[in-house]
Amino acid sequence: MLESTTERPGRLAARSPGRRAAEFAALRALVRRETARLVASPAQAGLTLLNPLLYFVVLGTGLSGMVGSASGGGDYMAYVYPGILMMAVQMPALNAGMSIVRDRETGLLRAVLVAPVRRDTFLVGKCLGSTVTASAQGGLLLAFAGLAGLPYDPLLLLALLGELALVAFTLTALVTLAAVRITRIETFQSALGVTMLPLFFLSGAMFSTDGLPVWLAATTLVNPLTYAVDALRQTVAGAVPGGALPTGPDWGGWTPPLAVELLVMCALGVAALVLAARRFSRAG
């Protein structure tokens, strides 16, 4: 009896690396599952990109001469391009949350959760997989950077792709947090419809928010899409000839630099994912 008691801590330590390996294997499988959907359905990915591309080519070109003042007197195509990039990663992020709610309603989620891994591992893996998918789809629109007057500089494109990945992660984490709290697909769709469109237009994606009333301008400071769009716009402004693009949110007379905006998005995404994982692990 004494010998078996002495060996027990060693056995637990031996099992611990195996448990961690199983969790990482589950994470990789979930990420591959999400990315496999993109590879298996290129037509769906193309249709997802059609909407932001139409906004950029048709609306951007048509309004460029009419609303040049919305871009601070600069090139409207360059002004709207960061918003178009964010729009491209927004839809895959929304689909990630919708799939969680749909899987719960159909019972598929319960079947997945019988796997011998932690519940929050499933949620993190799904969020990371959706982030990779959304980043890949948004990255496809970098091929149209020339229409915004941007050079095809590899460093610039890599910087934009990295920022798109962070934006995709933050949006996916926020939508995932909503998905673990809302159990009905109809309610979830209605909630997204009510919130996402106003947040998008109040982010400065399509027009400057400088002329908004004080009470409405205050909402842009708590809008996560504001910092996503402005971070992309600051990167674009460094490559646009003249660099004449308007500044972003105003914190009492101080405009946060790019690094601060990236930090805000990262902190928001991590906090949302942690809250979603805790809620999901306690759910019945």
Secondary structure, DSSP 8 states (H G I E B T S, - for coil): -HHHHHHHHHHHHHHHHHHHHHHHHHHHHHHHHHHHHHHH-HHHHHHHHHHHHHIIIIIHHHHTTT-GGGGTTS-HHHHHHHHHHHHHHHHHHHHHHHHHHHHHHHTHHHHHTTSSS-HHHHHHHHHHHHHHHHHHHHHHGGGGGGGGT----HHHHHHHHHHHHHHHHHHHHHHHHHHHH---HHHHHHHHHHHHHHHHHTTTSSS-STTS-HHHHHHHHT-HHHHHHHHHHHHHHTTSTT--------BTTB---HHHHHHHHHHHHHHHHHHHHHHHHH--
